[in-house]
Amino acid sequence: MITGELKNKIDSLWEIFWTGGLTNPLDVIEQITYLMFIRDLDDSDNLRARESAMLDLPYTSIFSGEVDIGGRLVDGNQLKWSVFRDFPASKMYAAVQELVFPFIKNLHGDKESAYSKYMADAIFKLPTPLMLDKVVTSLDAIYEQMALPGSADVRGDVYEYLLSKIATAGVNGQFRTPRHIIRMMVELMDPGADEIICDPACGTSGFLVAAGEYLKERRREEIFFNRQKKDHYMNGMFHGFDMDRTMLRIGAMNMMTHGIDNPVIEYRDSLSDQNPDKDKYSLILANPPFKGSLDADIVSADLLKTCKTKKTELLFLALFLRMLRVGGRCACIVPDGVLFGSSTAHKAIRKALIEENRLEAIISMPSGVFKPYAGVSTGIVIFTKTGHGGTDKVWFYDMQADGFSLDDKRSPVQENDIPDIIARFKNLSAEQDRERTEKSFLVPKDEIVANDYDLSINKYKKTEYKPVDYPPTSEIMAELRRLEAEIKTAMDELEGMLD
């Protein structure tokens, strides 16, 4: 979450674009993304070189030797942010426009790769050397701020804050899922080295990046010391779809910057017949858009068989069930209405999750989690596709705090249920005897069925009322009389002072 000094620096960066004549928010985001990507290439290249040296593995820098830019051989060193940022403004502008930008557009050799596909029509739009010089200086200041201890991922935070400036962000569902919520969901699912992971509404690829980072931390030796598994990680593990080419471009660059060379990031309306995927993925992580209703004519017919509705939040759940292979798992964010809605379609999708698959957990989140971009109450649904049932008991957790205040400021606070959620979910055997008055508890399937498949935590949670002993009325009245006398005395003294 962006606060204080960092927020001011990003506002100043935005103002540089605005006063320089670039006023379309998506253009601004794209240009900032390109420049951040160029800067990150320098950092990530240095990091990968150090990691390879530590692991005694060969590594050739993308900046080493001479680089061919449109038939012109140039010193690769000139393409590094840390070098060209010190050039005079006019020389820097010429280097970025004529050398660096063509270099990043053609960075990936495979013309069919996600990166090449979405960078092909990228345009460098900064109009003047002076503006580029100001932007480069401003970005360096932002990175310095983010390098301070305790700071979060600059890229994700900048996207989140910049997207809040787009008038249509809330309508299109293009606000970013908070990074700590994404990380919690990834930890709950604990992906393995052989997963095929998908986010059918990927946006800037936040879930895919977080899953990749988690695997680097927890499965480093298993993946990177095995040629086949490393190849799978780089080329076949991560799949993301979206209908916004700007988001796809940002997502592809985000993945590549995080060391994933060739993710499958595609332009696709996941809910339509454009999406043929069935029984394919082992893990789906998603926060699909909740933008109301769709035209039924564009929705894939087999999704309507599972859930006859125009509501996107229900259709995406039906889609996840179709896209997962048997044994595949899903953790997704849904608006609260999905959990207790009384329409035929609402009940049908909940019944499918419980009767035909294994519903494992419902985590109720406070409504402030997505502020300041949206105030909707949401929950996380976790399930495994079995095709033949398997739900025994469903684990409910009532999250009341996520480490940030639940107002528009979202300032850091001490209260945070996330570590407790992860610990309890990974030890469900210890949850068997928890009372319904606690933050988490298990509910038998039969009870949920009897309640018409209602998955609202309030249906099952018991509130513990503690009796409060009040003093007798005579004591309260005596205290009021005493206070009245004190006030009268004070008023008399004040009046005497004014005479």
N, C-alpha and C positions, 0 to 999 in steps of 0.2 A: 504494500500500500504506500502510495506516494504522499509524503507529508513535508512540511517545513521547507528547509533549504533546497531539497531536491525538487520539490514542486515549483519553487520560484525559478530555479534554473531551467526547468522544462518550459515554464511559461515564457521565459525570456527567449528560449530557442524558438518557440512557436511565433513569438513577436517578430523575430528576425525574418522568418518566412513571410509573415503577414505583411510587414512593411516593405518587404522586397518584391511584393506583387504576386506571391503564390498564396492564394486564399482558399483554394479547395482543400478541405481537411484531408481527403484521401490522398491527394497529390503530396501534401506535406508529410503524411505518414509514410508514403512510399519513398520519398526522397530521404527522410530520416533513416528509414530501414536500410536503404542502399548504403548510406554512409556508415551506419552502425555495423553493417555486414563487412564493409571494407576494413573498418577498424578491428572488428572481431577476427577477421582472417589473419591479421598480423598476430594478434594475441594467441589464437588457437594454433597457428602454425608453430609459434615458439613453444607452446605447451606440449604439442604432440612431439616436437623434436626432443624436448626434455624427457617426456615419458618413454619414448623409444630408446633414448640413451640409457635410462634407468633399467629398462627391460632387456637391454642389449639387442634391440631389434633395428633393422635398417630403416632409415627414413630420409626421403628426399624432399626438401622444402619446395613449395610451389613457387617460391621467389628466387630459387637458386639459378645461377647462370644467366644466360640470355633468354628472353621470352619473346615468342613471335606474336606480335599484335598486328593483325591484318597485313602480313608480309613484311613487317618492319621489326627488326630485332632490337630489343631494348634491354638494358640492365634490369633484371628482375627486382633488384633492391629498390629501384625508384618507385615501384608499385606499392611499397609498404607504407602504411599510414604513418608510422614512426619516423619515416624519412621525408615524405612529401609535405607533411604538416609544417615543416620548418622552411619550406620554400617561400619566396616572396609571393604575394597573392596572385599575380598574373601567371607566374610559372606554375604555381600549384593548380590553378584553374585549368591551364593547358594540359598538365599531367593527368589530372582526374578525368577531364572530358575526352582527351585523345588517347590516353593509355590505360588508366586504371578502370574506367567504366567498361570499355570494350573487353578488358581482361576478365572482369567478373562475369560479364554476359556469356563469355565462352569458356568459363572455368571448367565446366563439366564436359568431358569428351563425348559422352553418350548423348546424342541429340534427342533421344526418346526419354531421357531422365526427367523427373519432375522439375528439377532446377532449370534445365535447358528450356523446357516447355514454357515455363512462366517467366523466364528472364528474356526470352526472345523479343518480346514487345516492350521491354523496359526502356524508358527514356530518361536521360539526365536533364533535369529541368531548371537547375539553379542558373539564373540569368547573368550574374556578374561575378568576377573574381572577389570583390569585396564581400559579397554575401556568402560565398563559399568560405572565405577566410573566417568570417564571424561564426558561421555554423560549426566549422571544425574546432575553433577555440571553445565554443559553447559545449560541444559534445565531449571534448576532453575534460571540461569542468564537471560535467555530469558523471563521467566515468570515475573521476577522482572522488566524487561524493559517494558513489556506489561502492568504491573500494574500501570505504571506512568499515570498521568492525560492526557486525550485526546487520549490514545492509543486505537487501534481497536481490534477486535477479533483475538487473537493470533493463534488459530487453523486455521482459514480460511486464514490468511495472510501467515502462514508458508506453508500451502498446495500450495497456489498460487505461492509463491516464489520457493519452491522446484520443483513444476511441470514445472517451466520455465527451469529447468536444464535438463529435459528429451528431447532428440533430437526429439522425435516423438510427443511432446505435441501439436504443432500447427497442425500436420497432423491429429491426432486422435480427435482433438477438446477438449482436456483435460485441457485447461486452464480455470481457475476459473472466473466466472462472478464477477466483483468487488462488494464487500459487500454493498456499498452504493447504487448501481444500483438495486441490489436484494431488498434491504429495500424499495427503492422508489416504485418498482413494487408491493410489498406486501401492502404498504400503499395505493396505488392507488386502489387496489382490495378490501381492508378492509375486510378480511375474517371473517366469523361469527363462532359461536360455533358448528354449525351442519354441517359444510362443509365436503366434502370428497375431499381431495386435492391430486393432482398427478403431478409429474414431470417425463415424460417418458424418459428423458435422464439425470438422477439425479446426476451423478458424485459423489461428496462428500456430496450431500444432502443439499447444501447451501440454495436453495429456501425453502425446507421443514423445515429446522432449523429456518430460518428467519420467516416463517409463524407461527411456533410454538411459537417463542419468542414474536411475535406481539400479538398473542392470549393471552399469559400469561400477557402481559402488559395491553391490552385493554379489555379482557373478563375474567379476573381472577375469579371474584366472580361467574359469570354465569357458568363457566366450573368447577371450583374446589370445589364449594359448592353444586354441583349436581352430585350424584353418577353416573347416566347414561351418562351425558355429559363428565365427567372425564374419564370414561371407554372408551368412543368413542375417546377422545383425545389421550389416551394412546395406543389404540389398532387398531382403524379402520379409523382414520382420514387421516393418511399420507401414500402415496403410491409412491414408486420410482423404476424406472427400469434402468438398465445399462448393458452393455456387457463386462465390465471390472471388474473382481472379486476383484482386489485391490481397485478400487473405491467403490465397494459395501461394502467391509469390512470397509473402512474408513467411508463411509456414515452411515452404521449401528452403528458404535461406536460414530460417531458425534451426531446422533440422541439420542442415549441412554445417552450420557454425558449431553445432554441438557434436560434430564428428560422425554423423550418420550420412554416408556418402550418397546413397541413392534410395531414399524412401519413395514409396508409391503414393504420391500426393496428386490427386486427380480432380478435375472439374466434373462434378456429378451431382444431380439432384437425387439424393439417396432414397427418397420416398417414391420415385417414379420408376418406370420400366427401364430407365437408363441404368439402373442398378441391378445386375443379374446375380449378385453374390448370394450364395446359399450354402449353408453348412461348411463355411470356409475358415472362420476365425476362431482362435482359442481364447481370445480375451478382447472384450470391448470396453473401452473407457470413454465416457461421453457426457457432455452437458448439452443436449440438443436444444434448438431454439423452441421457445414456447410462444409462437406468434399467432395463436388463435386458430383459424380454420383455413383449410386448403380447398381448392377446387377438386372435387372427387374424381373428375375426369383425368387428372394428371397423376393420380395416386395408383401405384402398382396394384393390380387386381388381387393378387394373392394376399396382400396386406389387409385389404378390405374383408377378405374371408375370415381372417382372424379377429378383426376388430372393425366393424362397420361404423366409421366415423370420419369427420373431417378434421378432428383435433390432432395437431402435429405431435403433441406429447404422448398421445396414446399410440399413434401410428409408428413412432420411433421405437416404442417398446416392442410392438409386433415385428418391426424390422430387425431389431436386435435378436429376437428369437429365431428369425429366419436365417440371419447371417452367421450365427454361431454354429460351430460343429457340435455334435453330441459330446458332452463333457466340457464344453466351452463355458467361460464365466463372464459375467458382466457386472460392472459397477457404474451406475448412471444417476445423474441428478434429475429429479422430476419436480414439478410444482405440486404442492400439497393436495390439490384437487384430484390428482391421479389416485391418491391413496384412499380417498373416501367418497369420490363422486358417485352419484346414484344412478347415472344413465346406464342403459344396457351395454354400451361400449366400454364404459369404465369397469363395470362388473366383469365383462367378458375377458378383458386383458388381465385383470387380477386373478380371475379363475384360471386362466391359462398358465400364469406364473406358478400358482399354488398346486393345481391338480395335475398339470401335464409336465411340470418341471420342478426344480427344487429351489424354492424361495428361501433365502438364508437370513437376510437382515434388512431392516428398515431403520435408517438413522435420521431422526427428525432434526433439522437444522433451524436455528433462529432466523427470523425474517431479515435481520440486519446484515447477514453474510454477504449479500450482493450490493449493499449500499456503497457509494451513492448512486449507482447506476440503476438499481431496481430494488424494490422493497418487498418482493414476492416471497412468501414462505415456501421453503423447499425441503426435500428429503433426498436421501441417497438410497437407492434400491440395489441390493446385491443378490444375484441369483445364478444358478448353474442350469444350462440347458441339458435335460435328460431325455425329453420326448415321452417319458412314461411316468412322470410324477417323482416322488421322493421327498416332498416336503413333510417334515415331522413336526418340528417346532421352529418358529420364526423369532429371531433375536431382535428386540427393539432397544434403541438407545435414544434418550432425550438429551441431545446436545444443547447446552445452555450458554456456552462461551467457546470462542475459537481463538482466543489470544488477542482479540482486538475489540474495541468498543463497538457497540451495535448501532451507532448513529452515523451520520454522513461523514464524520471525520475519520472514523475507523483507526483510532489511535491505539498503540500497543497497550495491553493490560495484562495483569498477572493471571487472571482466570482463563484457563484453557483446558477443554475436555478432550482435545485430540489425542494426546498421549494415552489417556485412559481408554478411549474408544479403541485404539489399536491394540493395546494390551488385553482388553477384555475380549475382543473379537478373536484374537489368536489363542484364547483359552476358554472356549465356550463351555467346556465341561464344568468350569467353576461357576457358571451362571445358573446352573440348574435350580438352585435353592434361593435365588434372589427374590426379594419381595417386590410386589408391583409398585411399591412406594419409592423404590430406588431409581437411579438414573437409567439402569438397563435391566432387562428381564426377558425371559423366554415365554412365548405364548404357544400353546399346542395348536396344531392345525385344525382340529375339530372345533375349537372355540372360534377361530377365525371364520370357518365355514358357516357356523351357526349365526355369525354376525354379518352374513351376506358378503363375505370376503372383504370386509372393511379393514384397511391397514393403517388407519389413523392411530397414532400412539395414545391419544386421549381416550380412545375407546377401551383401552386395557389398563392404562396407568391409574393407580389409586392415589388419591390425594389424602395425605395424613393431616387431619385437623387436630391441633393441639388446643386443649381448653385453656382459656385465659381467665384468671381470677381478678375480678374488679373489686375495688373497695365498696362498702355500702354507700347508698345514695346520700345518707346523712354526712358522711366524711367528705364526699365530693362537693356537696353544697357548702360545708364549712370551709373547705379550701378555696372555693370561689369567693366566699365572703371575705376571707383573709386577703386574697389578691386584690379584691375591689377596694378594701381599706388602704392597702399599700399604694394603689394607683391614686386614690383620693388625696392621700398625704403628699405624694410626689407632686400632684397637680397644684395643691395649695402652696407648696414651697416654690414652685415655678412662677405662680401668679404673684407671690410676694416679691420675688426678685425683679419682676417687671414693673412694680409700682415705683 
